[in-house]
Amino acid sequence: MANLTFKDFKSDQEVRWCPGCGDHAVLAALQRALPKVSQALNYEKERYVVVSGIGCSSRLPYYMDTYGFHSIHGRATAISTGIKVANPTLTVWQACGDGDALAIGGNHFIHAIRRNIDINVILFNNQIYGLTKGQYSPTSKFGAITKTSPYGTVEHPFNPGSLVLGAKGTFFARSLDSELKLNEEIMTQAALHDGCSVMEMLTNCVIFNDGTHKAISDPAVRADRTIVLRHGEKMIYGKNRDRGLVFDGRSIRAVTIGQDGITEDDIAVHDAHSDNIGFHMALADMKDDLPVALGVIRDVKDITYDDGVRDQVKDVMRSSRIHCMDDLLRSGSTWEVK
């Protein structure tokens, strides 16, 4: 196998996103992650295909030197499903936006997760429709003033993590566009996961929704308002690494190490492989005085749809009396004309 590098996955196309757009960083992370995936799985570059729908993030296939498919609005998941079922040897990466995937494409999105189709979904979440010039999306904050909500939205937004886990997702991760190394790590783990992997990337739209994630992405507050989760490690965070999470079996709360008798031994260990989906849902939905969880929140094994289809076809072929067109033509009532 060739020793693939970042440059091998970079196409010759000019990247036409706005300067400062968070999509640039996510693209770079993917291009840096795939050589590591290739080395880990012994994959040639021809096994990769990148699929997208419609939106700013959906330009990503043009910038990847792989097979690609730029589909239509909201239907990237349907195309990804067809590709993976038709050719299970391919590793399918899907780029989609919060409007593209969760509004018009919401039906396909949740059922791909429910079926556990072995595709890798990168969900770019800038909480706005960018390509169509600033309408509110399913993840826009309650009360957001946009082109289509000039007096503020009057509906509650989706939490993509809760949506994925509510559909019994087997892999969910979240990160910020600026966390390049963490994003490489997440994408590599997603590729190694056998099943539907959803990676929510919190991206910034400098034109229509600038600073939408500032409350957690600002370097001055990021360490105190986010926590990077890694399987098997204590859930500790904070600028001084003196904050942590404890889990009582039902809910999560933040504590300060060294106060009220709390020691590092009291801090919970993150278990991304746990069967306790309630624990993962609590992590994905942390708010108020709790930090926003970044990193791989859930990574569990289950049967995949594409494996199920493959095995079913093999079983039918073994038991069928029809193995070729001639068998089919002679399978019913036949007669000979002389």
N, C-alpha and C positions, 0 to 999 in steps of 0.2 A: 504494500500500500504506500502511496506517495505521502511524503511528510508535508501535510497541508498547513498553510499559514493564514494569517489574517488577510493577506493580499489575494489569496486564492478565492476568497468569498466576496471580494469587492469588485463590483462590475465597473465598466468604463463609463457609466452614465453619470451625468452631473446631478448631484443631490439637490433637489429643488424644494427644500423646506425653508421656511423663514429663518434668517439668522437668529440664533437663540432658542429655537424650538427644541423641546425636550426629545423629539423623535430622533434627532441626530445621535444622541447618547445611547438610546436603545438600539439603534442600528449598529453602532460601533460595538456594543456589548455582544450582540448576536454574531457579528463577524469574528469576534475574538473567541467566542465560546465554541463555535462549530469545529475549529481545528482540534480542540480538546475532546469534543464528542467523537470526532472521527478516530482519534487515537484510542479512546476508551472502548469504542464499539467496533473498531476495525472497518470503518465505513469509507468507501470512495465518495468523491464529491457528487457523482452521478446519482447517488441515492437520495439526495436532498431535493425537496420541492417546496417552494414558498407560495402560499395562496393568500389573497386578500379580497376585500370587498370594495367599498367605495368610501373615500374619506382621505384626509391628509396622511394618516398612517398607512393607508392602503397603497401608497406608492412604493412601499418597501420592496416588493419583488423586483422592481427595476434596478435597485441598488445592490442586489445580491447576485453573484455570479453562480446561479444554480438554475434548475428548472423552476418555472414560475407560472402563476395563473392569476391574472387580475380579473376578478369576477364582477358581479353586480351587487348593488347595495343590500347588505344584510344576508347574502347567500354564501359568504365565504365558508361557513361551517358546513353547508350542504355539499359544496364542491370538495372540501377537504375530506369529508366522509366518503364520498364516492371514490376519490383517488386512493384512499387508504384501503378500502374494501376491495377495490379492483386490483391493486398492487400492494399487498401488505409489506413488501420488502422496502418500500420507500419510507423515508422519515419525513413527515409532513409538518411544516411550520406555518402557522396562520397568523397574519397581522390584521387586527381589526380595532376599531374605535369604540368608545362607549356608546355612541349613537348607532353606529353601524351594527354592532353586535347585540346590544341590549334593547334596542327599540324595534326596528323592522326585522332584525335578525334574532330577536329574543327567543322565539320558538325553536329555531335550529340550535341555538346556543345551549339551552337547558337540556335538550334531548341528546345532544352529543355527549354532554357530561353524564346524563343518566345512563346512556348506553356504554359509557367508558370506552369510547373510540380512541385508539392510540394516536392522537394528534397533539401537537404542542401549540396552544393558543396564547399569543401575546396580545393582551387587551390594553391598548393605549387609552388611559383615562385622563383626559384633560377637562372633563366636566363641561364640555361645550361641543357644539357642532362647529368645527373650524372651517372645513372646505366650503360649506354653504353659507359661511359668513356670520356666525355668532348666534344661532338659535340655541335655546336651552336643551339639554339632553337628559336621559334618564338618570344621570348621576349628578346633575347640577344641584347645588345646595338649595335648600328650602329658602324661598324669598329672593333667589338670584334675579337680578335685573339684566335681561338680555334683549335681543332683537324681537323675540317672540313672547317675551314676558316683561314689557316695559314697566309694569307696576310690581314686579316680583312674582316668582313662581308660587303656586298655591298647592304644590304636591310634594310629597316626600320622595327623596331620591333612593335609588337602589344602592345597597352595599354589595358590590360584586362578590365579595368573599362569602357573605351570608347566602347569596343566590347560588353560588357554586356548591357550597356545603349543603344547602337545602335540597339540591338535586343529587345528593349523595356523591359528590365529587371525590375522587381519590387523590388528587394533587392540586393544591392551591398555594400560590406564593404571591407576595406583594413587595413592591420596591418603589423607590423614587428614581426618576430618570438620571439624576446626578450620581447615583450609587453604582458607578461603572463596574467595579470589582464584584460587588454583591450581585449585580445583574448577570455577570458572566457565571457566577457560581450557581445562581438560580436556574439559568438556562441549561447549564450542564446537567444539573440534577433532574430537570424536567425531561431532558432527552433520555436519561437513563431510566426514567419511570415508565413502566409498561402500562399504559392507560392514558386517559385524557388529562393533560397537564394544562392548567390555566395559570398564567402569570399576569397579574394586574400591575401595569407600570403607570405610576402616577406622574404624568407628564405635564409640562407647562406650555400653554399656548400664549405666546407673547403678544399676539394681536388682539384676540377676542376674550381672553380670560386670564390675563397676566397675574401671576401671584396666587392662583387659586389654591395651591398647596403650601403657601408661604408659612402658615401656622405650624407646619411640621418640617418644612424643607429649609427654612432660614438657618444658616450655620450657627447663629447665635442661640437658637433654641432646639435644634435638631436632636442633640444628645439627650435632652430631658423630655422630649415629646414623642420620641420614637424608640423602639426597641428592636434590635436585630436578633431574630430567633434562629438558633441552630440546634439540630437534634442532638440530644445528650448533654447539652450545656445548660448551666444555670441561667435563669431569665433575669439577668442583671442589666441595668442601663443607667443613664445619667451622666452628666459631665464629669462627675467625680466617681462614677461607678459605685455609688452608694445607695442606689434605688433598686428595687426588685419586685417581682410578682409572686404572690402566694395563691394557691388554689385550694379551696376547702371541699372540693368535690362537686360544688354547684356554681360557685362564682369566683371571679378573680379580683384581687385587690392589690393595690400598690402599697409598699411599705418602705421605710427607710432603715437601712442596715445600721445598727448601733443605737437605734431608738426603741423604747418600749421592750427591751430585751430581745429584739430581733437580731439574729446573726445570719451569716451567709448560709448556714445549714438549713435555715427556715425557708430559703428561696426555692421555688419549684424548678424542676428540671424540665426542659422542653422535650416532649415526646411526639415527634411528627408522625410516628408510626402507630400511635395509639388507636385502638378501636373506639375510643370514647370521642365520637364526633361532636358531642356537646362541649367538650374541652376546646376543640379546634374552633367551633363556632364562637365561643366566648372570646377567644384570642382574635378572631377575625373582626369582631364587632366592638372592640374596646373603644371607649370614648370618655368624655368628661375628664376626670382626673387621671385616667389611664393613658399610657402611651399608645401610639398607633403601631401595630405589629408589622414588621418588615421581615423578609426572608421566607423560607419554606415553612408554612403553617401546618400543612397536612400532606402526607406522602404514604399512602397505604396501598396494599395489593388487592386486586379483585380481578375477576374474569373480564376480558375485553371483548367488545362487540366484534371486532375484526377476526380475532381468534375463534370466536364462536361461529361466525359465518364460515370460516375456512374449514373447521372441523365438521360442521354440518354438511357442507358440500362433499367432503371426503366420505362421510358416512353414507350419503345418498348414492354416490358413485359406486361404492362397494356393493350396495344392496340392489341397485337398479338392474333391470334386465336390458336397458337401453344404453349402449356405449358408443353408438355412432349413428349417422343419419340412416343407414340401411336398416339398423335395428328398429329405428323409429317408424320407418315406412312399413315395416313388416309386423309392427306390434299390434295392429288392430285387425279388423276384417279385411282380408285381401282376396283378390281374384286375378286370374290370368286371362288376358284377352288374346285369342289366337286368330 
